[in-house]
Amino acid sequence: MAGCRGSLCCCCRWCCCCGERETRTPEELTILGETQEEEDEILPRKDYEKGRRYEAVKWMVVFAIGVCTGLVGLFVDFFVRLFTQLKFGVVQSSVEECSQKGCLALSLLELLGFNLTFVFLASLLVLIEPVAAGSGIPEVKCYLNGVKVPGIVRLRTLLCKVLGVLFSVAGGLFVGKEGPMIHSGSVVGAGLPQFQSISLRKIQFNFPYFRSDRDKRDFVSAGAAAGVAAAFGAPIGGTLFSLEEGSSFWNQGLTWKVLFCSMSATFTLNFFRSGIQFGSWGSFQLPGLLNFGEFKCSDSDKKCHLWTAMDLGFFVVMGVIGGLLGATFNCLNKRLAKYRMRNVHPKPKLVRVLESLLVSLVTTVVVFVASMVLGECRQMSSSSQIGNDSFQLQVTEDVNSSIKTFFCPNDTYNDMATLFFNPQESAILQLFHQDGTFSPVTLALFFILYFLLACWTYGVSVPSGLFVPSLLCGAAFGRLVANVLKSYIGLGHIYSGTFALIGAAAFLGGVVRMTISLTVILIESTNEITYGLPIMVTLMVAKWTGDFFNKGIYDIHVGLRGVPLLEWETEVEMDKLRASDIMEPNLTYVYPHTRIQSLVSILRTTVHHAFPVVTENRGNEKEFMKGNQLISNNIKFKKSSILTRAGEQRKRSQSMKSYPSSELRNMCDEHIASEEPAEKEDLLQQMLERRYTPYPNLYPDQSPSEDWTMEERFRPLTFHGLILRSQLVTLLVRGVCYSESQSSASQPRLSYAEMAEDYPRYPDIHDLDLTLLNPRMIVDVTPYMNPSPFTVSPNTHVSQVFNLFRTMGLRHLPVVNAVGEIVGIVTRHNLTSEFLQARLRQHYQTI
């Protein structure tokens, strides 16, 4: 017959065929490895002209993401400065007036009024969108790792995040606006290329590009990098942050786009901030929201050096201490987070608002009392670091203007009030560049109070960042070390600003455990390449020290949420496991032609995102049965393991919901024996004997049921491809089916564009009107399934499975044996470190 097919009229030995060419169903073409005709093609062909246009549009969208992220940063910075200046202006004048009249309580009430109002507004915004709480970096990290967190990249989340962080920072909480900028940039990156939003349903654009998860993930990576670049003025650091902390799946072409997006964000923010503050548009003098200024010794101090080779030893010790402090911070914050999960989150939402107000109240009282009571009057420095450029002059003016003289005589300042009664960025500049000394007692008290309050604050229901509080806390620690070395050891060459910077790097590295990206971010923020070596050494030591005790703060919060995050690689000992040890053998699958009633039953009783498309391999079944061992799935089970597995399967079946189709259950009951064997050996023998008898005809009427016995669930199944849940629901919604009296060729066909039309919010099976569907109709899924997904053998090492799964960005990895039978499936859950550790323990117990 092969000679007959392909010509209009031909004869062969057995028959003569004239007229139309022989036609086959898409399923038959798929199984035979043949292709469809061009006019019947469902997936789009490669169009090189369209590909070039697609790439050009992608570059334009990346540029737009960077510009929009920079404008978001400009908006946050402008209003934070406005509200902070208003608050401190009123409070400072009140304190200066009341310090003579004895009405400081009134000044405290004014400060409480400002802070509680701002924090209350921030908490209300989090009630509107709970995902807006915190820094958002753990959620973005999960998203880029391949886990979709509901609502993480919605427009409403962006609005609540931006306005919330504005009020929380202005409200005096020990939080930063730089961390939420990363989340804000990610939302911009996810939403801008879609040109649509749930919050703005009436606004619809016919934009046909970027309708896939891969494109969306790439844009979120670019947006996260743009957020870092806008926050710190560090485009290269932002690119490395997206690579190191965020994206699991990276390619060379994405690197240029992410860097270009980061540059766009940095220079957009720089352009507008420089023009607004200096009035010289186009001067580009303020690269980021957080600027460290220029580090240089005073011209009058000839012995001063930024750092020397001898100082590296001190930096290593500071790295160890920073790692210990960071591990302590993470441990305390983890305990607080668990307490909130048990005692705060289950209660009414108003309790979260009250907790935020309590934190604000305690913080305000501590700041006010410490500034008035614990501060010391220190002599102002006569020499100031005045640079030639306007930016350095601006830094010096900020340092001098932010000095607070509460309760101190002329030419002196209150060192504690200077640190507490200023925005956190100004306090960091004080520790980096103030020539006047801070009392060691003041620095120690400030560090302890700030450490405890920042640890308590991170996790409350307000948008909050952790970068700036960690930098300020670490800068106080570094400045304390510099004072001790100068005053008590007599090392006069030490530059205090360098030690403050290294202390900030040590503490921040001990908390977040970042190395490459944080090193580059700090170098770009200081604009001093000579700091590269000490910063890198300090961060490495801090990370190694902290990792000895616990994980980084973001990984801890990811773990508390129970998100199956994949690490960069597995441990070496995991190679003792194979794919067959970690796979899920209990499969839910569909046939190439399946009735609508079975599809609806499967979709409504499972939450799987993909289903194997299989046919039963009955003819070759006996070839894989040898003695008392079941090797049909290329996995050998002894008697005890089969019996144990059968018992577990019965328990699982009893606990699972049954399919709603009574017809399905009746047909299964007609063919499946329900007698329970008396002895274990009899059970095994009956299982093996029943495998020789024909199985019920479940094609296409039925799909796997929980009522099946173990051997029926693990029957030989020939694997043909994967079909996604979203695709099946789309086919049902659009009525893609045919009746049993017709050929599958009569089934309507949907193009790739029609299948992706509802992306990223596909219809839900529970919203489907079943009265519009004929349950006896049949759906041919073969034109829409993926016929060649990535697969692995049951004997593949876990490390190879992990690398394939992570680097290719997979969500499902079928395990197929040498004869094309699917024996299990690997998902993200099967590759988490907790799951692998549990399976490794089971492996050791069976040895």
Helices and strands as residue ranges (DSSP letters): E 9-11, E 16-18, H 26-32, G 38-40, H 48-101, H 104-128, G 130-132, H 137-145, H 155-170, H 178-191, G 192-194, H 213-232, H 235-241, I 242-246, H 252-278, H 311-343, H 349-369, I 370-374, E 377-379, H 390-401, E 412-414, H 415-420, H 424-433, H 440-457, H 467-484, I 485-489, H 496-512, H 516-526, G 529-531, H 532-547, H 553-560, G 572-576, H 579-582, E 593-595, H 596-605, E 610-616, G 621-624, E 625-626, E 629-630, H 639-655, H 662-671, H 680-690, H 710-713, E 717-724, H 725-733, G 744-746, H 752-755, G 765-767, G 770-772, E 778-780, H 798-807, E 812-816, E 822-827, G 828-831, H 833-846
